[in-house]
Amino acid sequence: MISLFRKYMGRYTPFVIATLITTGLTYFIQICLLMPESKRIIDKGVNVHDTGVIGHSGMMMIIFTAIIGVLTVLSAFFSSKATAGFSCAVRKACFRKANSLSPQDFSRFGESTLLNRTIADVNNITVISINALRLWMAIPILIIIELFIIAFNNVIIFMVLAFFFVLTVTFLMVFTFRSRPNFEKLQKKLDKINLNMRERIVGVRHIRAFGNEGFVNHKSEKLHEEAYSEAIDANRRINFLSPVGMVVMNWVVVLIYLIGTAQVKEGMASISQLLLIFQYVSYFIVSLMSIPFLISVLPKGAVSARRINELLDFKPTEYESTENKSREHTRGKVEFRNVVFGYSGALDVIADISFTAEPGTTTAFIGTTGSGKTTIMNLMQGLYLPTFGDILIDGISIRDADEQWLRSCFSYGTQRPMIFQDTVRNNISKTASEERIRQACDASCFSEILADKAQGLDFPLAQGGMNLSGGQRQRLSLARTVAREAPIYIFDDTFSALDAQTEKKAREAIGEMIKGKTVMMVAQKISTVRDAERIIVLEKGRIAGQGRHEELLKTCPVYREIYQTQCYLDEKG
């Protein structure tokens, strides 16, 4: 936690200093100037019947109170500026770190915990930071000063206060730190709730379509009950601390009043002196009662700080760039050499994958769902690194490739089109020329859709492309893919939502536009891949066969089965 403050609070040091000064002046005026005026009123005003002293002291108390009010407002303003800036800086750092993670590193954390660390955990740290500035730095000093003042005026009362103060704080600290493991478990439960909520929102249509509302609701209720139970266990250890502390200190006040009364009767202390001590004791009790709250947020903050540091200190997978760092020309030759890969916590998803894709050719991948087609595309781009084997681009291993160069080698059409709430032009490309964008629209048949839009390329799209149909979104994704100039083009099942006529037209136009480039195509339909120079058939992560369409019909049973299920029995191959 201290490392976070040291790293991200530095630029807000002026506000921190201003907070400490205004808070310190507030306590100084209240303890050293305001409270002694009550003793002065009794000693020099009431006892000698001097109304002038009473009026003067009363006026000074009003002025001091007004100054304290102004200083309190300023302290709140400065502390809010510092803590808001601090939390903003930490949240930005978490967001940048999450964005810098490769998919392989990203999967180690998970979306739900990254979201929780960036929002909920940072909020917990913010609560601690604002209390640290206004209370934690001031109250210990304030309590010590009050104890010294009380000790100077009355040693017996000081000894009573000091004893119960040490006893109470020790009790609070022991039970507070014993609750830390419970808060760690609670944060993990909240991560699961966050993940469950995301799944429900994203899959709401599927849940309703299959009538699984009851199952999903039961799962959510179970997760919330577990979190509720963990929250009860965690807070039960600390929620009784404040009442216990209050009871103890109230009995201490009663004891001090009894001691003070006895001292007045014995002539050991004057009434004015005892009244001033009682004011200090009351202020001391108020200060002490804030300690249980301050201590209670420590376990939450400690857990949150550890989770944030775990993210920020994580060392992502780095590329060891070699001589290709300044490489200007890339042919686009792709080579897989006995590649084996499995996601974290899973068995091998693909194994013994070997093939070569030359520039100017199309290599297509076909197979059942889950056979590893998209995984191969992700590995090719270096989004994941193979467990064994190697992948080379123009003879350079992706393990040694410069990341920026590697990303520039590909233009990737995703399996699920990602449409942003922006214009058509900006969704296709913000860097390509107007001519290139229009060529891409023509090739993907998206120009047919723009013909009915008065704004043309400036037509605004809704979030997620909700004002487009599934086929129209896929055409836009194709336009985005071919608008970027790259040596290697990947089409990951990007023709699946198009009708047969549009698909044929788009494939021919796109093929002409990116002629001479290396094309990698993933598809479920044989009609999409049958013209490819090489078709690789995948089954359970292994290559079941590879070759041209006519060869595979004769030599590959898996391909032939796919062909038959797609009703091509009567077609002459």
N, C-alpha and C positions, 0 to 999 in steps of 0.2 A: 504493500500500500504506500509506503514511504517513497519507494522508487517512482511510482506514478505521480505523486505530488512533486517530487524533485524534477521530473522530466517534463511534465505538462503544465505545471503552475508557474514556471519561471517567467514567462512573458507577461504574467499578470501580477508580478511582484509589487508594482506601485499600488495596486488596489489592495493587496494583502497588507502592505505596510500601513496604508491609510486606514484599513479596518482595525488593525492592532492599535494604532494611535487613538482613533476615536473611541474604541471600546475601553482602552486604558484610561483615557480622560474621563469617560463616563463613570467608571468605578472609583477613580481618584476623587472626583468631585463629590460623589455620593458618600464615600467613606470618610474622607479627610476634611471635607468642607461642610457638607449638608448635615450629617449626623451630629457633629460637635455643637452645632447651633442650638440643638434642643437642651444640651447641658448648660450652655451659656444663658439661655432663657431662664432656666430655673435658678442658677447660681447668682446671676447678675441682674435678673429682672424680677422674678417672682419673689425671691427671698428678701430683696431690698425694696420691693414695690416700685421698681423703675419701669414705667410703661414705655419710655423711650427706647430702652434696650430691647424690650419685647417686640416693639414695632419694627425696629431696625433689623433684628434677627429674623423676624417673620418675612420681611421684604427680601432679605438675602436668601432665605429658603425658597421663596417663589422664583427668584432669579436663577438660583442653582438648578431648580427643577426644570425651568424652561430650557436652560443650557443642556441639561441631561437629555431632554426630549429631542432637541436638535441633533445632538451627537448620536443618539440612538438611531434616528432616521438616516444619518450619514453612514453610520456603521452598517446598517442593513443594505444601503445602496452599494457601498464599496464591496461588501462581502458577496452580494448577488452578482455583481459584475465579474468578480474573480471566479466564483464557483460556476457561473454559466459559461464563462470562457474555458474553464478547466474541463468541464464535462463535454463541451463541444469539441475540444481538442482531442480528448480521449476517444470520443465516439468517431471522429474523423479517422483517427489512427486505426481503430478497429475495422472501420469500413474499408479503408485502403488496404489493410492487411488481408481482409477477406477477399477483396478483389484481386490481390496479387497471388492468391493461392491457385495452384493448378488443380484441375478436377481430381487428380489423385490425392493431393493434400486436402482439398476441400472435403472429400468424402471421409477423411479421418475425423473431422469435427461433426459435420452434418449441418443442414440448413437451420434446424430449429435451435441448436445450441449457439450457433453464430449469431442468430437474431437475438436470442436472450442475452448473450454477452454484450452485444452492442447497445441494447436498450435497457433491459431490466438491471443488469449488473452495473452499468454505468450510472443509472439512477441511484442505486444503493451507494455508490462511491460519492455521488453528488451530495446526498444527505449527510454523509460523514464530513465532506469538505466544508460545507456551510456551517456545520456545528463546530468543526475544528477551528475555523477562523473566529467565530464569535463566542464560543464557550470553552472549548478544550484548552485553548491557549491562555484564556483569561481566568477561568474558575480556579485552577490549581494555585495560581499566584494570588488570586483574591482570597482564597481560603487561608493560605499561609499568612498573608498580611493581617487578616482578621484575627487569626490565632495569636499572632504577635501582639496586636493591640490589646486583645483580651488578657493575654499573659501580663502585659505591662500594667494593666489596671487591676486585675484580680487573678492571682495565681491558682487559687482553689478551683474557680470556675473553669479556668483554662485546662487544668488537669482532667477534669470531668469530660469536657468537650473533646480533648485530644484522645482520651482513651476510647470513647465511643465512636469517634471519627475513624480511627484506625480499625476498630472492630467491624464497623459497617462496611467500609471500603473493601477489606479483605473478604468478607462474606460475599459481596457483590462480584468481585473479580473471579472468585473460585467458581461460582455457579454460572457466570456468564461464559467463561471459556469452556466449560463442560458442555455447553449447548452448541458449540461450533460444528461437530460432526453431523448434528441433526439438520443444520442449515445447509450443509453440503448436499445431503440427501434430498432436501427440499428443492434445491436448485435443479437437481437432475430430474426430479418429478415434474417441475415446471417446463423443462426442456421437452419432455415427452408430451405434455399437454399442448405445448406450442406446435409440435410436429403433428399431433392428432388434429388440431384445429386447422392447420394448413391443408392436411389431407382432405378434411371435410369440405373446405371451401373449394379446393381445386376439383374434387371429384363429386360435387353435389349432384350433378346431373346423372352420373352413373349410379350413385347411391339410390336416387329416386327411381331411376329406370329399372333397377333390379330389385326394388322393394327391400333394401337393406337398412332402412332407417332404424329399425329396432336393434339390429346388431351393432350398428355404429353408435347409437345412443347409449347402449349398454357399455360399450368399450369406453366411451367418453366419461360416463358416470363412474366407472371403475377407476379411471385415471384421476378424476377429481377427488374421489373418496380417498385414494392413496395419498394424494397431495395434502388433502385436508387433515388426514391422520398424522402425517409427518409435520405439518405446520403446528398442530396442537402439541405434539411432543417437543418441537423446537421452542415454541413460545412459552410453554408451561414452565420451562426452567428459568425464564427471565421475567415473565410478566408479574410474578409475585415479589420481585425484588424491590420495586418502588413502594408498594404498600408496607412491606416489612421494614424498609428503611425509614419510611414516614412514621410508623408506630414507634420504632426505637428512638428516633430523634425527638418525637413529641414527648415521650417519657423523660428524655434528657432535659427538655425544656422545663417540665414540671419539677424535676430534681433541682435544676438551676434556680428556679423561682423559690423553692424551699430554702436552698442555701443562701440566696440573696436576702430573703426575709430574715433569716437568722443573723446574718451579718449586720443588717440595719439595726436590729434589736440590740446587738452587742456593741454597736458603734464602730464596727470595722469598716463600714462603707457608707457613704452618703447616698441619699435618694437620687440625686442627679447623676452621680457616678454609676449607680446601679441601673438607672434608666438608660444611660448610654450603653452600658454593657448588654442590657437586654435587646437594644436595637441591633448591636453587632451580632448577638446570638441569633436573632430572628433572621437577619440577612445571611448569616452563616448557614442556618438551616435551609433557607430558600436555595442558596447556592449548592448545598449538599444534595438537595432533593433532585437536582438536575443530573447528578452523577448516574443514578440508575438508568435514565434514558440514554445518556451518552454511552454508557457501557453496553447497553442492550443492543445498540446498532453495530457494535464492534464485530460480533461473529458474522453477521450478514456482510458487512463491509470487507472483512478479511477473506471470506469465501469468494465474494465478487472480485476482489482485487487479484486473488490467485487465478481465477478463471480468465480475467482480462490479460494478466501477464502471461499466462499460458498461451494465449492467442498471439499476443504481440511479440513474444520471444520465440515463437515457433520458426524454425529455419525451413523455408520451403525448398522443394527440389530445385536445384540450380543447374543450369547448363554450363558446361565447361567449353566456352567458345574457342574455336581453333582458327586456322587460316582462312576459313570461309567467312569471317566476320565482315569483311569488306567486299565480299563476292558480288559482282554486278550482274553476271549472266548465269541463269539457272536453266538447264534443259528440262528437268522435270522427270528424270528417270527414277522410278520407285522400286526398291528391292526389299523383300522380306526374306530373312534367313532363319529358318527353324524357330519362329517366334512362339513363345509360350507366355500366357498372361492370365492372371486371376485377380479379381477385385479384392479389396481388403475384406478379410473374413470369409471369402468364398473359395471354392475349388477352382481349378483351372477353367477359365471360360473358353479360351482358345488354346490349341496346342499344335505344334509342328506345322505352322503356317509358313509356306515358302512359295514365292512367285516373283516375277519381274514384270513391271509395266513400263513400256517404252513410250517416249513422246510421240504424239500423233496416233496413238491407239486408245481404244476404249476397253477397260477391264471392268466387267460386271460381276456383281456378287448376288447370289440368289440362294435361298434356303428358308427353312421354317423359322417361325418367330423364336428368338432366343438362341439362334445358331451362332451368333457372334459377328454379324455383318457390321453393325454400327460400332462395335468394339474395335474392329480392325481399322475403321475410319478414324476413330479417336486416337489409336496408337500411331497411325501414320502421321498425324499432325503433332505428335509429341505431347498430347494432352495427358496421356499416361505413358509410362515407360514399361517396356516388356520385362517380365520376370526373368526370362532366359531368351537367348537369341538376339538378333539385331535387326534394325530397320535402317535403310540407307536411302538418302536422297542425293542423286548424282554422286554416289560413292561415299558420301559423308554420313556417318552414324548420327541419328537424332540425339544420342547421348552426348555427343561432342559438339553438336550444332549450336550456333548462336541463335538464341530464342527469337530475336527480331527477324533474322533472316529466315528462320524456319516458318514463322507465321506468314511471311510474305510469299512463301511458295504456294500457298493454298487459297482457293476460294471455295467456301463450304456452304452448300445448300442443305440446311438442317431438315431432319425428319419432321419436326413440328415447326411450322413457320412462326417466327417471332415478329409480331407487328407492333410498332410503337405508335403512340398517340402523337402523330406528326403528319406532315404532308407526304404524298406519294414520293416526291423527289427525295426528301430526306430519308425516307424508309429504304429507298434503293441505294443511294450513295450520296455522301456529302463531299466527296472528293473527285468523283468522276465527272467528265465533261458532259455538257448537255447532249451532244451528239451520241456519246457512248450510252447514256441513260436511255435515249430514245431507241437506239439500236437494241438494247437489252429488252425494252418493252415490246418491240416488234417481234424479237426472237421468241419471247416467252408467251406471246399472244395477249399480253396485258394491255396493249394498245387498243384492243377491241373494247375493253372495259372503259378506258379513258375517253374513248370516242363519245361516250354518253355523258361525260362530266364536263361542265362548262369551264371548271378551273384547270382541267388537264393535269399536269404533273403537280400542281399546287392543291389538288383535291385533298381535304383533310381526312385522315383516317382515325377512327375511334380506337380506344385502348384495346389491344388484342385483335384489332381488325374486325370488330363486331359488325361494322357496316359493310363487310365483304363476306361472300360465301366461302366455303371451304376450298373450292376450286380456284376462286379468285385470289385467296390468300396464298395458295400454292404457286400461282402464276407470278405473283409479286415476289415470292421467295426465289423463284427461278430468275427473274429479272435482276434481283439483287446479286445473285451468284455470278451471273455472266457479265454484269456491269463492272466487276472488279477484274483487272488484268492480272493474271497469275499463270505460272507454268503448269499448275496442277489444279484441276477442277473436280470437286467431289459433289455428287448428287445422291444424297442419302434418302432414298425413297421419296423423291420430290415430284414424282409424276403420278402418284397413287390416286389423287383426288380428281384427276383430269379425265374427261371422257376420251374414248379411243381416237376420235378424229382430231381433237385438240392436242392430245398427247403426241400423235404422229407428226402433226404440223410443227409443234414446239421442238420436238427432238431433232427434226431435220434442220430447222432454222438455227437452233443452238449449236448443233454439230458443225454447221457451216461457219458460224461466228467464231467458234473457238477451235477451228481446224488447226492441226499441228500441235495442240496441247495434249498433255496426259489427262485422260478422263477416267475417273473412278465412279462407278455407278452401283448403287444398291437398289434393288427392286424386288417386289413380290410377284410381279406379272412377267411371264415369259415374253409377252409381246414387247415389253420395254427393253429386254436385254438380248433378244435373239440376233440382232445385227452386230453385237459387240465382237471385237477380234478375239477376246478371251472371256469366257464365262467360267467363274469359279463357284462351284456348288459346295455349300457348307452344310454340315450336319453335326449337331452337338459340338460345335467348336472345332471340328476337323474338316479338312478338305476331302469331300467325297468324290470329286472329279473336277477336271478343268479342261477347257478346249472350246471349240466353236459349237454352235447350236446343233448342227447335224451330227457331229462326233459324239456329243453328250447323249443324244437320243439313243445311240447305239451302245455306248459303253458305260453310261452312268444310270443305275436303277433309280436313284433318288431324283435325278433330274427328269427322268422319264415319268415317274409317279407325279411329280408336280405338273408336268405337261398334260398328263391324262386328267388330273383333277380340274384343270382349267379348260376342259372341254375342247382339246385340240385333236381328238381321236380321228376325226374325219379329214384332217388337213394333211396334205402330202408334204412331208418335210423336205 
